[in-house]
Amino acid sequence: MTTPPPTTGLTGHARAIVKALLLGGQQSRAALSEEVDLSAGSLTRLTKPLIAAGLILEQPPSDPQPGLGRPSVPLVFNHAAFRFVGIKLTKTHAFGALTQANAVIEHQHELPLADQSPGAALTAITEIIAALAALSPVAVTAVGITLGGHVDRFRTVTHADHLGWDHIPLADLVERATGITTVVENDIVAQTQATHWFGEGANTDSFALFTLGAGIGYGLVTHGQMVDSPEAGFSLLSHFPLLSQRLLEYGAEVAGSSPADAHPLTAACGHPACATAMFTLSGLEDRGSRALGRPVTYPQLLALADGGDPVARPFFDASGYALGTALATIANLTLAPRIVLGGEASELAQVAHGALLAGLHEHRDPRTADPEIRFQAPDLALWARGAAVVAMHSAVLGRD
């Protein structure tokens, strides 16, 4: 098994060159010189050791135009020389992915957690790493692990409510078990970075990511930079209030009662029409079961609403209208021209698209343009890929 090229010590313009090729793909020397603000001579001097180390590669020269001198020799990052393992932890499973440095997933592996203890998670994590490392043509450079919770310095899970964890040194535990450099991050922070670098936000300087699933996730990129904070792992929009008179009317349609009865808009958290009640899987299932008078899962609710069920249809429209209200609020506060919707419950935006647009337009100035809305597949492998991107960032580029 081959060893990846060395990446330690990248600073200044050398780091900028590697980052530009890592994220931007193949580039001509002229375009690269302009992007990193270097003369042609300085670029040649700085790229020679990177080429010699195998970190970047020269591509076959383009065909020269008659009379225009030597052909251009493009440069590209050596994505295939690296492999990273990303693991997304949920309350019940660990989902793993083996990726190249450009976040292309080559293999996936998942395991259930025996329970919610750190020991059970560590067992699943180490088994996944071993299984994916055995499939890798090169030594795994680093491991990234993400979960819903707050993480300190890419090492310690300070709080993870869904797992019941407090102050678990997860990176240390995994490194001792595997011998591979490991970083840990909040899942939505990692997913925002992966979306920004390799996903639906790769070609724009500003966008917001809003995810609906087991919890509520929110990330923001503006002027090409992620907006980060030590508080990013606290899921601060989980109980964002969305109640309005129009939403009460949707609720009345579900309940078959007066607009004052907001019962179908309130879930176990007790907040009427907060983001958790309206968008999370548990909130949707809780409200849907009470609206229908029988236990129901999210996929069942989705199928009923899509088929025009007289209770499930207005139920989903209520959540769709609330989602439009949330998207309008995000657009109004951040001025983001694009909003990426992701997570396991994001299909509600498509099933209740008309209600979503109503909520969006009723809470935006009519002179404004709609934000561009893009959808991520509700696939947990993408969240494992996000974990791999965090590992790649630390191992290849280092941290600013």
JOMO-V665887 format. One record per backbone hydrogen bond with DSSP energy under -1.0 kcal/mol. CO is the residue of the C=O (numbers start at 1). NH is the residue of the N-H. Records with the same first field share a line. If there is no record, write none. Layout:
BEGIN
CO=NH + NH
END
This chain:
BEGIN
2=139
11=14 + 15
12=16
13=17
14=18
15=19
16=20
17=21
18=22
19=23
20=24
21=25
27=75
28=32
29=33
30=34
31=35
32=36
33=38
39=43
40=44
41=45
42=46
43=47
44=48
47=51
48=52
49=53
50=55 + 56
51=54
55=78
57=76
65=68
72=62
74=59
75=27
76=57
77=79
78=81
79=82 + 101
83=141
84=99
85=144
86=97
87=146
88=95
92=113
93=90
94=111
95=88
96=109
97=86
98=106 + 107
99=84
100=103
104=100
107=98
109=96
111=94
117=121
118=122
119=123
120=124
121=125
122=126
123=127
124=128
125=129
126=130
127=131
128=132
129=133
130=134
142=85
143=183
144=87
145=185
146=89
147=187
150=158 + 159
152=155 + 156
154=184
155=171
156=152
157=168
159=150
160=163 + 164 + 165
165=160
168=157 + 170
169=173
170=174
171=175
172=176
173=177
174=178
175=179
181=143
183=145
185=147
186=190
187=191
188=192
189=193
190=194
191=195
192=196
193=197
194=198
195=201
199=202
201=204
205=224
207=221
208=340
209=219
210=342
211=217
212=345
213=281
215=213
217=211
219=209
220=227
221=207
222=225
225=222
229=232
231=234
235=238
237=240
238=276
240=275
244=248
245=249
246=250
247=251
248=252
249=253
250=254
251=255
252=256 + 257
258=261
260=262
262=265
263=266
265=273
267=270
273=242
274=278
275=279
276=280
280=284
281=285
282=286
283=287
284=288
285=289
286=290
287=291
288=292
289=293 + 294
297=301
298=302
299=303
300=304
301=305
302=306
303=307
304=309
305=308
309=313
311=315
312=316
313=317
314=318
315=319
316=320
317=321
318=322
319=323
320=324
321=325
322=326
323=327
324=328
325=329
326=330
327=331
328=332
329=333
330=334
331=335
337=372
338=208
339=374
340=210
341=376
342=212
343=346
345=348
346=349
347=350 + 351
348=352
350=353
352=356
353=357
354=358
355=359
356=360
357=361
358=362
361=364
365=368
372=339
374=341
377=379
379=382
380=384
381=385
382=386
383=387
384=388
385=389
386=390
387=391
388=392
389=393
390=394
391=395
392=396
393=397 + 398
END
